[in-house]
Amino acid sequence: MSKTRFIPLFIICLTTCWVIDGFAQKKTVPQPLSNTDKLYGLSLFWQEVNYNFAFFHQVPQLDWDKTYRQYIPKALAAKSTKAYYDVLKQFCALLQDGHTNVYYPPPIRKQLAYPKLKLVAIGKRAFVRNVDKSLATKIPVGSEILAVNTQPVKMYVQQHKLPYIASSTQYVRWDRGIRTMLQGKKGDRVHLKVKQPSGKILKIKLPRDRTGVQWVKPIKRPALLEFKWLEGQIAYLAINSFSNNRIQKEFPVLLPKLYQAKGVIIDVRKNGGGNSNNASFIVKHFTEQKILLGARWQTREHRAAYKAWGKFVNEAMQKKPHYQLSEWEANALKYYQKKVWHIGDTSRTSNDITAKKVKVPLVVLTSYHTGSAAEDFLIYLDNIKRATRVGQKTYGSTGQPLMFDLPGGGKARVCTKNDTYPNGKEFVGYGIIPHTEIAPTVQNYINNEDVVLRKSIEVLKAKMKK
């Protein structure tokens, strides 16, 4: 089974991300959903999760069947398609998984917008990291948002954002909650209480509309690969996605430069994943080891007849508490209890040991947005002890999502694959921890300083001297 991530993880980080528009769309406004459609959509999501979800063990307090019954009246009571999808999003968020998501239909997404601000979460506080030029004097970069619609930020995010966010880690849940907290109906005005870097506090109303925005810090869409030379013959390479197989043609073009370097920095802070085969392709160029150990994976296994037999075994055990199970009965019971897993065997990837390798010291930069196949990339490197990680913990979510349509034109996906380190150590729900943990401060954003990159150069130079 391929370890392909068909949809990069950054899709789940932005509810209005352009990549989602790659789904098949109907441009017509969806008609109000019937009760039949509402019940079908909720039931379909419950069913696919019930049979295929790979991380129930991480939400042991969740009674999925009981919760489904509780959400039936909520779904039927939804007055609009958006309200219905909000119910589905809440239902989904209870699973606490970053690869299990519900997406609004395209017409609803088009009705949502932000004011001309971009926010960053530092702790559980919201700061402005970019702003339209017309607002720069009132809300300069580094300003803190203290309240939204008269509610303190922390309370607003807890009530209006966190219940709808599907995430495997608490820190990512808050990061996304703060970054998206100003999203709402396009054209509506949002009331903000803002504290400028000078300490001055003001109240301001902003429309949710970015038409004609001119950012103080220009934004350009990142390339698949970005290369530059840093001081001391250090090669810097940003790999911003593993989703495009074009990387296997573009990366070899850079090898002559990497062979000349005394040290290499690989930046995957913006890399939300893609195809783990592309991740292993890169790693192969940095080691002579013949076998690369990537993530170990498993997926749930179903055999209907065994489940049926297992029910009889379960009833026999209830009647006789000291019932002695045969080997066959114990196996059938596991199917009834949904505890049978197929263990994947694609974690071993052969390597071309005849090709020239990049042997110089290596540092990799990570962030909360480093996820999915990019986390597989880190596991490959970790298993061969090839790189030092600098930055923030990673997203902590990976797997193979099962995609399906929902009534009204929306989409959903359910994570079907549980990835771990080869020794069984879990990183989904925890993130991969950097060797040197460092994150930007408010002052770094004001001064446009990349403190993580600066620290990585320091760490790399120390390695180059050894």
N, C-alpha and C positions, 0 to 999 in steps of 0.2 A: 504493500500500500504506500503510495506516495505521501510524503510529508508536506505536500503543497499547502500553503495558506492561500486559498483562492481570493480572499479579500484582506488587504493590509489592515493591521490593527488600528491605524489612525482613523479609520472610518468611524469606529465607535466612540472616538474622542470628541467628535464634532457633529452635533445633530444636523447641521446644515452643510456638511462637507460635500464638496463637488463630486467626490468619487461615488457617493450614493446615487447620484444622478445617472451613473452607468447602468443601473437596473433598468429593465424595461418599464417604460412609463406611459401613462395615459394622461394627456394634457387636459382632459375634461375634468371639471369639478365633480368629485364623487357625490353620488346621490346619498341621502340619509340612509343609514343601514337599517335593515329590518331586524326584528328581534331574532329571527332565524339566523341571519348572518352574524349578529353579535355573539350568539351562543356558539355557532360553528367556529368562529375565529378563536374564541377563548378555549373551546374544547380542543381545537387542533393544536394550539400551542401547548396546552396541558399534556396532550397525548404524546407529542414529539419529545417533550422534556421527560415525561414519564418513562418512555422506552429508550431514550438515547443519551440523556444528559450524563456527563462523565464525572461530575463533581458533587454529587449529593453528600458525600462524606464530609465536605467542607461546610455544609449547612445542616448539621445533625438535628437542630431544633425545628427544622421546617417539615411539617406534615403536608406533603404536596397535595394529597387527595383532599384533605380537610380544607386547605387553603383554596383549592379549586372551587369547592362548593361555596365557600364564603364569597368568592368573587363573581359568582353567577349573577346575583341580584345587582351588584355594582355595575357589571357590564350591561345588563339589560336596562338599567336606569340612566345610562349615558345619553345626554340630549343631543349630542352632535358627534360626527365622526372623530373630531379631535379629542373630545371628552372620552370617547370609547378607547381610542389609542392611548390616552393617558392612563386609563385603567389597566390596559395590557402592559404598559411600561412599568407600572407599579408592581403588577403580578410578576413580571420578568425580573425586576430588580431584587426581589426577595431571594433569588438564586445566587446573587452576589458573584457573578461570573462575567468577565470582560469579553468573552466570545459568545455570549448568549444575549441577544438583543432583539428589541422590537423597533421598527423604523416607521415613521409617519409616511402616509402616501405623499407623493411629490407635490400635489396642490396645497397640502397643509404646510409642508416645509417652505413653500414659496410665500406663505403668509407670515412667516416668522422672520424677525430681523433683530439687529443689534443697533444701539446708538454708535456714534463714531468714536468708540473707545475700544481698546484691547486691554484685557486685564491679565494679571499674573497672580497666582496664589503664593504667598510666602507665609508658611504656617497655615493658619486658618484666617488670614487677613487678605484683603483684596487691594492690589496696587495697580496703577495705570502703567502699562509698559509701552503703549503707543496711543496716539491721539491725532485727530484731525487738526490741521494747521489752524483752522478757525477757532478751535477751542484751546489751543496750546497755552495761552496766557492764563485762562481760568482754571484749566485742569492739566497742568504740565505733567510730563512723565515723572513718575515717583509719587504722585498724589495717592492718598489712600481713600478708598470708598468706605465711609463709616456706616451708612444706612441706605437702604433701598426702599422707596415708598414708605418711609417713616420707620421701618423695621431695622434694627441693627443687623449688620451683614451676616453674622453667624446665625442668628435666628432666622433670617430670610432664607439663607441657603438650606438650613435644616428643614424648614417647612415647605419650601417651594421647589427645591432642586434635588436634594439627596434622595427623596422617595422614588424618583424616576430614573436614577442613574444605576446602570448595571455595571458593576466593577468588582474585580477580584480582591482589591486592596483598599483599605480605608483611606490611605493618603492620596491615592488616585481619585477616589470618590470625591474628596474635598477639593482636590486640584481642579477637576472638571466642574464641580459645582460652582466654584468661584469664577472660573473662566467663562462659564456660560450663564452666569446669574442674571445678566442684563438682557438676555434674549426674551422676546415676547412678540405680541402681535405687531406686524409692520405698521408704522404710522402712529402707534400709541406713544404717549410720552411717559418716561420713567422719572420719578423724583429721586434725586441723589443728594446725600450729604457728603461733602468732600473736604478732606483735609489736605491742603497743599504742602509741599515739602518745607515751605517757610513756617508752617504751623497755622496759617490762616485757614479758617473754616468757612465754607460757603454752602448754600443750598442752590440747586440748579435743576431745571427740567430739560430733558433731552428727548428728542423724537427717536424712535427705533427705526432708523433708516440710514443706510450708508451710501445712498446715491451721491455720486460726485466726491467721495471722500479723498482727501489728500493727506496721507500719513506724514507725521513729522519724521518718522524713521521709515524710509522707503522700504516697501516689501516686494520681494521677487520670489517667484515660485522656485524652490530649490531644484537643482539638476539631480539626476540619478547619482552621479559621481562628481565630486568637486575636489580638485587637487591644487595645492600651492606649497611653496617652500617657506619654511620658517627658519629662524636663526640656527646657526650651527649645523647646517645640512640636515635639518629635520624635515621629513616629508609629512605633510598633513593631507589626509584623505577622508573626506566626508562621504559616507555611504548612506544615502537618505531613504533608500527603500530596497527591499529584496523582492519586490513584486514583479519586476520586469526582467525577463530573461536576457534582455539586451546587455545586462551587466556582465555576462560571460563573454561578450565581445569587446566591451569598452574597458574592462579592468586590465586585460593583458596588454593593452596599448600603453598603460601606465607603468608596466613592470620595469622597463629600462631606467626610469627615474627612481623607482623604489630600490633597485639594485645599487644605485649610487648613494643612497641615504645612509646616514650614520644612526638614525633612529626613525621610527615611524609612529605617527599618531593616527588612529582610525576613529572617526567621530560618527557614532550611531545614535546621537541624542534625538534626532528627528525621525529615526527609522522605526516605523510602526509594524514592520514585518513584511510578509509576502510568501516567498517560496524558500523553504529551508535548504533546498538543493543549491540555490544561489549562495546561501550562507556558507555551506560546506565548500563550495567552489572557491570562495575567497580564502578560507582557512587553509586549504591544501597548499597554497603558495607560500605559507609561512612555517611549514614543518616538513621534515623528512620522514615522519612516522608513516608507516605503511597503512595502518588502520586508524581511522578517526572515530572516536566514540561520541555520538551526539546524544540527544535526549532519548530516553527509553519511553515508549508509549504503550498504552493499553486502551481498549475500547470494550464496551459491554457486549456480551454475547447472549443471544436469545435462541431457545429451542422450545417451541410451543408445547410439544408433547411432554418434555421433561418438566416444564413448569406445571402442567396438569398433573403429572405423577407426584410432583413435589407437594402439591396441595393435599393429596391423600396422606403423604408422609407427615405433613404438618398437623393434620387432624389426628392422626394416630398418636403423635407425640403429646397433643393436648389431652387426650384421653388417658394416656399412660405416661406420667412424668418421667419415669425411668426407662422409657422405651429405648432399646439398643438398636442403633442405626447400622444397617449394612453399608458397605462402601457405595453401592449403587444408590441406596436411599439417600445417603448424605449428599451425593452429587445432584440428585433430582431436587432435593430440598434447596440447594444453593440457587438453582434456576428459579424456583418459586420465590425465593427471597431477593432475587435480582443481584446476586453476588458473584456471578460468573464473568470473567474477563478474558478477552483474547489479548495475548501479549504480542506486540509487534516486534518485528525482527529487522527493521530498516535503520537501526541506530548505528550500524556499522557501515562506514563509507570507505571504499578503497581509495588510495592515494597514488599518484604517479611519482614514484621516488626518483625517476630519472630526470625530471625537470629541475631547473635551477630554482632555488628557494630564497626567500627574503629572510635572512637570519639575524638581522639587527634587532636591538631592543624594541619592544612594541608596547604602546599604551592605547587603551580604548576608552573613549568618553561615553558615558551613559546618562540617561535622565529618566524621569517618570514616563516619558513617551517612547522609550525603547522597549518594544514588545514583540511578542509572537515569534516569528522566524528570526528576528534580531536577538531574541533571548536564546534561541537555539545556537546562533552564532557565538554568543558568549560562552555557552556550555561547551561547544567544540573547543574553544580556546582554553577554557578552564581545565578541561580534562587532559590537555597536553601541556598545561602550565606554561602557556605561551605569552600571555599578556597581563599587564597590570591595569585594572579598571579604576577610572577616576570619574567622579561626578555624583549623581544621585542613584538611589535604588531604581530598578527597572519597573516596568508596568505590572509585572507579575501575572501575566495571562497569555495563554497560548492554546493551541488545539485546532482541530478540524471542524469548522462549523457546518451544520446541515442547514441549507437555505430553503425557505418555502414562502409561498404567497399567503397573504391574509385578505379577508374581505375588505373592500373599499380601496384597494390598490396599494396597501402597505406591504412590508416584508418582515420576516423574522428569521432568526438563525439560532441554532442550539449547538453547543459545543459537545462533540461526540468522542473526543479523544483526550485522555489524561496523560500529559507529558511530565516526566520527572528527570532528574539526573540519572545516569546509568545505574547508580547504586540505590535508587529509589528515593533519594532526597527530593522533597517537593520545593518548587519555586513558584508555582501558580498559587496565588493567594498571599505570597510573601515578597516576591520580587527578588532579583539577584543583587546582592549587596556589593558595592564597589570596595576595592581595597583602600582607596582614599576617598572618603565621602566629603563632598563640598557642593554647595549650591549658591546661586547668585543672591546677593542682598539687594535691598532697595537702592542703595547708593550705586551698586554696579549697573543697574538699569539706567539710573540718571546719567551716569558717566559713560554709558555705552561700553562697559568693560566686560570681557569674557573671562571671568575669574576661573572658570573650570578649565578652559584652554591654557590659561597662564599657569595654573597649578600642574597641569599635565606636562607642560614643557619642563617644569622644575623636576618632576618625578622622572621623566625620561632622561634628562641630563644626568641625574644621579645614577641611573641604570647604565648609561653609556660610559661612565667612568669606571665601572667595575670590570 
